[in-house]
């Protein structure tokens, strides 16, 4: 991790007027690891998601929901994760098999066709989305992925048998043509992680991009645990450039629309701006950092931890004023998303606030 060392002036602001600071500041709630991590979930009553955010019910007997999106393209979810498959006259194309869906996906396919699964597409390398790929080993002849996904899987300390190494890789664009079905794959650069691809079925106008947009919900913690936030943010516009009716985000119980993508884009833009404002003087550094600097003298990490916490607290407060109740789960992960945005602004965008180069003549 790249850490931008705060300037002397930064700590000078924190240490200023310490004689007036309260000597024993209130102890914050901590998680089991003993560190601050967002609001205290043991005392917070979280808001119930709307019916629209939750989506249609899952059949408890089957344990999954399947929906035909048109032109032989099917959507499958068990309520937390998502997959799609395309039935052709020469075999079935599957995109992702999260372990939580697992054999339920196999059952869903068998309920609509006798064709074998011949082609398996990896959206990206993460095990929570493709950790069930091995289930189809007996019939799949093509495991397909972007080259970065291949490198990610080959780079593991121990190869994971649940995620077979892809034998068809591409760099930028690739078409999967099986019988009367076509799937267009595109890599536009790093977003959630290197190798995370856009997957487009032109006939039903269905677009899948995993771990970027969460229809009806706030993004998962720390902006979906994404590697490169500038690319992750840009992906919203890249999604909207497609001609699609249905958007598959890879998580939760329902698929989305262009309006869902536009809504999250607006939320992310507000988060970006509120976090920028917090870094650029949105709170009193002496009040936020003084007690920590006094109680932990010389511990730069402790002081900077409270700086990041104060910035994330302020950003979360301002974001919640507009978005709480509009996006499900914002009260659960809004703080973590603010924290991630604060770090990306400092490291990727160069928004440094008090950590910027100080002009001694001013």
N, C-alpha and C positions, 0 to 999 in steps of 0.2 A: 504494500500500500504506500502510495506517495503521500507524505505528510508535509504540508507547507508550514515551516517554522514561523510562529508568530513573531512579530517584531518586538523590540524592547519597548516601543511606545505602547504596544498592545497590553503588555503586562503592567506597564506603568499606570495605564488607565484602570486596570483591575485593582492595583494596590493603593491607588489614590484614596485619601481620607479614610484609611483603615481604622484610624483611631475612633471613628464614629460608627464603625460596623459592629453589629451585635456579635459577641464572642462565641455564641453557641447557636448556630443556625439550625432550623428544624431538620431532623433526619428524614430523608425521602424514603418512600417504600422501595424495596428492591426485589428483584426476582430471585429464583433459587440459586442462580450463579453469583448473587451478591452484587449485581450491577443494575444501573438504571436502564429501563427499557420500556419507554412509553407509559401510559396510564396504568395504575395498579388494577389488573384484571380481577383480583380477588374481591375488590370492593365496588367495581363498576358494574352497573346493570346496563347491558348493551341493548340497543334499540332492535325491535323486531323488524326484519326485512319486509318490504311490501310484497304483496302477492305477485306483482309483475316481476320483481327481482327474483323471487323464488322460482317462478315458472311452473309448468304443468307437473302434476304428481307423478311419482315413480310407482310403477306396479310392484307392490311388496312381494308378490309371488315370483315374478321374474327377476326383480332386483335391478332392473334397468328400464329405460324408455328408448324406443326407437321411433324415428319419424322419417318418412320418405320425403325428400326435398325436391323430387322430380328427376326425370331422366336417369333412373337407376341409381341415384345418389342417396345414401341413408346416413342419418345422424344418430349416434348412440351415446347415452350418458347414464351413469349410475347416480348422478346428483352432484358429484364433486369434480369429475373429469369427463372429457369428451373425446370421441373418435368419429371418423367418417369412413364409409366404404362405398365403392362404386362397383356395381354389378354389370359385367359385360357378357357378350356371347362367347367369350374365350377365356374367362377367368375373372377373379375379383381383385380389385385394388383396395388395400387397406392403408389408411393413414393413421399411424400411432395406435398403440394398445397400452393404455395405462394399466398398471398392475391391479388397481382397484376395480377395473372393468374386467380384465382378464378373460376368462372363459365365457363370460356373459357376451362378449363381442362375438366369439365363435358361435354361440347359440343364436344370436341375432342374425348373423349371416346365413346360417343353416335354415332359419325360418322363412327366408325369402328366395333362396337359390340353392341348387345342387352344384353350382360351379365351384371349383377349388380356389383358394386364395393363392394367386401366383405372384403378385407384386406387393411389396410392403414399403411404404414411404415413411422415413423418419422426419418429423418436423424439426427436431434438433436432438441433442444427445442426452438430455436429462432423463434419468431413470423413471421419474414419476410419470412420464408420458410414453416412454417406449419400453418400459421394463417387462411388458408382456409379449414382446415381439416373438420370443422363442416358441410361443404356443403354436405358431403357424409354420414351424421349421419343415414339417414333412412335405408341404406342398409349395412353399414359396421358392421361386427360382431367382427372384430379383429383390434384394434389399437395397433400397435407393436412398441416397443422402447427399447433401452438399459436402464438399471436401473437408471443410472445417469440422463437420460432425464426425467424419471418419477419423481425423486427427485427434479429436477429443476422446473418442472411444479407444483408439490405439494407444493413447497417452496415459490411460489409467494404469495404476501400479499393477493391477491384475485384471486381465480381460474378463468382462462380465458375460457369462454365457446366456443371460436373459436378454442381452442386446447383441444379436449377431452382427459381426462386422459387415458393413455394406459392401456389396460387390459391384454396384453401379454408383459412381460418384460424378458430380458435375461441379463446375465453378460458378457460373452465373445463371444459365437458363437450361432447362431440360423438359422435354415432353414425355410423359408416360402414356403410351398408346397400347391399349389392350382391347382387341376386338373392336367394338363400336364405342369404346370409352376413351376419352382423352383427359389427362390431368396436366396442367401447366405449372411447373415449379420455377421459382425465381429467387435468387439471393441478391439482396440489395445492400449488403453490408451488415456490420454488427449492430444488433439491437438488444434483445434479451440475452443472447449469448452468441458467440461466433457460430455460424452455420444455421441459425434459425431462419427458415425459409417461408416465403409466401406460396400458398398452395391453392390453385384456382381451377375449379371445374366450370368451364365456360357454358356447357349446356344448361345446367340449372342455375347458373350465375351464383355459385357458392365460393366464398373465399375463406380460407383458414390460415390464420397466423396465431401461433400459440404464445401465451404469456405476455401479451401486449395490452389488449382491450378486454375488459371484463364486463360484459353487458349488464347494466343495471346495478353494478357494484363498484365500489372503490377498488383500485388495484390491490393485489396481495401485498404483504409487508415488504417495505423497502423497494417500492415500485417493481413488484414482482421479482425481487432478488436479481434484478437485471444487471448485466455486466457493464453496459455502456449507455448511460442515460441520454446523451445527445442523439444517438441512433435510435433509441427506444422512443423518444419524443417524435423524431422525424417519421417514424413508422406510421404514426396516425395519418399524416398526409399521404403517405405512400399507399395505405389502405384505401383512403377515399378516392384515389386516382383510378381504382378498379371499378368496373361496371358489375356490381354485385347486388343481389337481393338478400342473401343470407351470409352472415359473418359467424365463423366458428372460432371462438377464442381459446378453447382447450380446457376451460374450467367452468365449474358450477353446472346448473341444471338447464339453462336455456341458451339458445343461440341469439345472435343479435342482428341489428340492422345498421344502415349508415347513420341513422340518428343516434344510436348507442355510441358509435365511434365518435361522432361529433360532440356528444355530451362529455365523454371522457377527455377528449381533446381540450375542451373548455376548462374542465376541472384541472388538468395538468398545467394549462397555461396560468390559471389562477395560483396554483401551488408554486409554480416557478416565480411569479411576480411577488407573492407574499413572502417567500423565502428570501428573495433578493432584497426586499425591503427590510427584513429582519437582520440580515447580515450588514446592510448599509445603515446602521445606526438606529435600528428599530427598538432597542432596549438599552437600559442604563448598565454599562459594563461594570461600574463600581458596585452597584447593588447586586448584580448577578454573580460576579466573580470574587468580590472582596472577601466574603466569609470563607470561601474555599481556599483562597490564597493565604489567608491568615492561619487557618486550621491545618493546612498541608504545605508549609513553606518549602519552596524549592521543587515541588512536584508539578512540573509543567503539564504533564498529562492530566492530572486532576483538574487543574484550572481550565484547560482547554475542553475537557469533558463537560464542564458546567457551561462553558461558552456555547458549545454545540447544543446542549440541552436547552438553554435559554432561547436560542434562535429557533430551535424546533418547536418549543412550547408556543412561542409567539406566532409562528407560521401556522401551526395547528389551530390556534385560537381564531385567527383571522379566516382561515379556510373553512372552519366549521360554521362560522356565521352565515356563509352562503350555501354550503353543501350538505351540512348535517341533515339527514332525513331525506335527501334527494338521491344519494348513492348508498346502497346497503353496505354495511360493514365499515363505513368511514370512521365510526367511533372505535372500532377494533384496531384498525391499521393506519388511521390518519396521521398519528404521530410518527410512526416508523417511516411513512412516505415522506413526511416533512424532513426528517433526519437525513434520508437518502438524498433528497433534493438539495439540502444544504451542502452536503459533501460534494455532490456533483457540481454545484455552482462554484464552490471554491476550487476544486481540482480541475474540472473540465472547462468551465466557462471563465475562470479567472475573476469571479466576483469575490473579492477578498475583504472588503470592509476595513476593519481596524487592522487586519493583517497585511494590508497593502503597503507598498513602499511609502515611507513618511517623508514629506518635504520639510527639512528643518527651517527653511526660510519662511514658512507659513505659520 
